[in-house]
Structures are given as structure tokens and as C-alpha cells.
Amino acid sequence: KHGLPLKEENVYVGDFATEGGQAAAKALLERKEFPGYIICANDAMAVAIVDIFKKQGIQIPEDVKIAGFDDAELCELQSPSLTSVNKKQHYVGYHAVKEVLFLLEGKATEHYRVVCEPVIRRSCGCKDVEHYDLDKLKDRYLHNQVHTQRTADIIRNMSAEYSGMESPENLVDATKKYIEEL
């Protein structure tokens, strides 16, 4: 769109895990020409790159600017905080399960558009980003932990109920019930 060239030698294929970020960081450190900006396909890889770079004395964002994708809680706990993109994972997951149910019931699927939003933090070099209130961050973390535990309980109950299912119709009915709980 903006006429920026894509140089294949600047693209590293990761596995959406910390190890992929570590491998990319090590490969980047071996190059003679160092990039000014790194954009990762997810936050785990971005965090791994930041960690390795910092151990090598490379300053983020002064020497290189880094952004991830997911907007995981980990982004705010990094130093510097990691710029990312919020992909609205709960929305995506909810609608994905809904689509599967529609398909199982023979209904037409719907089309959804997920509008991702950038979450600007210090790792991109922006200076005027807000300072985080640690109490607020802790409260959100605890809220998310409770939500995660509740979701795990629902999935355990779902799994137990599914093990006794004898027909696809029963499976669909049970899934609908759990979707509402989730």
C-alpha cells in the first residue's frame, strides 16, 4: 500500500512460540546489517527477541523497535512494555464455535470481520504512552485468572458430558448449552 519493499532475507519463519523468536533473534544477531524495526507474528516470539537482545546490550526501542501480535498480558509486564495488536481472541473463538454449530445443524454460516486494534506501548519508540497503574494491572490479571479457571471448569464438564454422548444430535445440544455458559 505504501510502496515499502519486502526483502525476503528479512523474513524469519517462526513457530508462534518462544523458540521461534529465539532462533530469529540469534539469526539477526549474526547479520552485519541490523534492522531498525521488527514485527513479530505473535507476542511470545517478540518477547523472546526482546529478552535475547537485552542480554546482548541492545536497547529497545533505542537500537531497535519491536512489536508483537496478540496483546497478551505479558506485553504490559515487559520492560519496556511491548507494542502489540489486539486481535479480539474471545470474539474470534466465540464466533468460530458458533460457525461449527451452524455447520453441524446444516445452517448457513455467517461472515464476521474482526477489526484488530494496535496497542501502542514503549517498545515501538513512542514516548507519550500512558504509565501503567500496577494495581489496575494486578486486578485485571486476577480477573483473567478467575475467568480462565471458570472456562477450564466448563471445558472439563463439557468433556465429561461428551464422553457419554451416543449421537451427534446430543453432542450439538450439549455444545449449545456450554456455548451459552462460555
C-alpha positions in Angstrom: 0.0 0.0 0.0 2.8 2.4 0.9 5.4 1.1 -1.6 7.6 -0.4 1.1 9.8 -3.2 -0.4 9.6 -6.7 1.1 13.1 -8.2 1.4 12.8 -12.0 1.8 16.0 -12.1 3.7 14.3 -10.0 6.4 11.5 -12.6 6.9 12.0 -15.3 9.5 9.5 -18.1 9.8 8.7 -18.9 13.4 6.5 -21.4 15.1 4.5 -18.9 17.2 6.5 -20.0 20.2 9.3 -18.6 22.3 11.8 -20.9 20.5 10.9 -19.3 17.1 11.6 -15.9 18.5 14.9 -17.0 20.0 16.0 -18.5 16.7 15.1 -15.3 14.8 17.0 -13.2 17.4 20.1 -15.3 17.1 19.9 -15.2 13.3 19.5 -11.4 13.4 22.5 -11.0 15.7 24.7 -12.8 13.2 23.9 -10.4 10.4 26.1 -7.4 9.7 23.1 -5.2 8.9 20.7 -4.8 11.8 17.0 -3.9 11.3 15.6 -0.8 12.9 12.1 -2.4 13.2 10.9 -5.9 14.0 7.3 -7.0 13.7 6.5 -10.5 15.0 3.6 -12.7 14.3 2.8 -13.1 18.0 3.8 -11.7 21.3 5.7 -14.9 22.5 8.2 -14.5 19.7 8.5 -10.7 20.2 9.2 -11.2 24.0 11.9 -13.8 23.2 13.6 -11.5 20.8 13.5 -8.6 23.3 15.0 -10.9 26.1 17.9 -12.0 23.9 18.6 -8.6 22.6 18.6 -7.1 26.1 21.1 -9.7 27.2 23.3 -8.6 24.3 23.1 -5.0 25.4 20.7 -4.0 22.6 18.3 -1.4 23.9 14.7 -1.5 23.0 13.4 0.9 21.5 16.6 3.0 21.1 18.5 0.5 19.0 15.6 -1.5 17.5 11.8 -1.1 17.8 9.7 -4.2 18.2 6.0 -5.1 18.0 4.1 -8.3 18.5 0.6 -9.5 17.8 -2.0 -10.9 20.3 -1.9 -8.2 23.0 -1.2 -10.9 25.7 -0.9 -9.8 29.3 2.8 -10.4 29.1 3.1 -7.3 26.9 2.4 -5.0 29.8 4.8 -6.9 32.1 7.8 -6.4 29.8 10.3 -3.7 30.2 9.9 -1.8 28.0 6.2 -2.6 27.6 5.6 -4.4 24.2 3.6 -2.7 21.4 1.1 -5.2 20.0 -2.1 -5.7 18.1 -5.3 -6.8 19.9 -6.9 -9.5 17.7 -10.0 -9.8 19.9 -9.4 -13.5 20.6 -12.5 -14.1 22.7 -14.7 -12.7 19.8 -12.9 -14.9 17.3 -13.2 -18.0 19.4 -16.9 -17.4 20.2 -17.8 -17.0 16.5 -15.7 -19.9 15.4 -17.6 -22.3 17.7 -20.9 -20.7 16.6 -19.9 -21.4 13.0 -19.2 -25.0 13.8 -22.6 -25.4 15.4 -24.3 -23.8 12.3 -22.5 -26.3 10.1 -23.5 -29.2 12.3 -27.1 -28.1 12.1 -27.0 -27.6 8.3 -27.5 -23.8 8.6 -25.7 -21.2 6.5 -22.7 -19.7 8.2 -22.3 -16.0 8.8 -19.4 -13.8 7.9 -17.6 -11.9 10.5 -15.0 -9.2 10.3 -12.5 -8.9 13.1 -11.1 -5.4 13.4 -7.8 -5.6 15.1 -6.5 -2.6 17.1 -3.0 -1.5 17.6 -2.0 -1.2 21.3 0.9 1.3 21.4 3.4 0.8 24.1 7.0 1.8 24.7 8.8 -0.9 22.5 7.9 0.9 19.3 9.6 4.1 20.5 6.5 6.1 21.3 7.3 8.4 24.2 3.8 9.7 25.1 2.2 6.4 26.1 0.5 6.2 29.5 2.2 4.8 32.6 0.6 1.6 33.9 -1.2 1.6 37.2 0.2 -1.6 38.8 -2.9 -2.1 41.0 -5.1 -1.9 37.9 -2.9 -4.3 36.1 -3.0 -6.7 39.0 -6.8 -6.5 39.2 -7.1 -7.3 35.5 -4.6 -10.2 35.9 -6.6 -11.6 38.8 -9.9 -11.2 36.9 -8.4 -13.0 33.9 -7.2 -15.8 36.2 -10.7 -16.3 37.6 -12.1 -16.2 34.0 -9.5 -18.8 32.9 -10.3 -21.1 35.8 -14.1 -20.8 35.1 -13.5 -21.6 31.5 -11.4 -24.6 32.4 -14.1 -25.9 34.7 -16.7 -25.5 31.9 -14.4 -27.4 29.5 -13.8 -30.2 32.0 -17.6 -30.5 32.5 -18.1 -30.5 28.7 -15.5 -33.2 28.2 -17.1 -35.4 30.9 -20.6 -35.0 29.3 -19.3 -35.6 25.8 -17.8 -38.9 26.8 -21.3 -40.3 27.4 -22.8 -39.0 24.2 -24.4 -41.5 21.8 -25.5 -39.4 18.9 -24.3 -36.3 17.0 -27.6 -34.6 17.9 -26.9 -35.0 21.6 -23.4 -33.5 21.1 -24.8 -30.5 19.3 -27.4 -29.9 22.0 -24.8 -30.2 24.8 -22.4 -27.9 22.9 -25.1 -25.2 22.6 -25.6 -25.3 26.3 -21.9 -24.8 27.0 -21.6 -22.1 24.4 -24.0 -20.0 26.4 -22.0 -20.6 29.6 -18.8 -19.6 27.9 
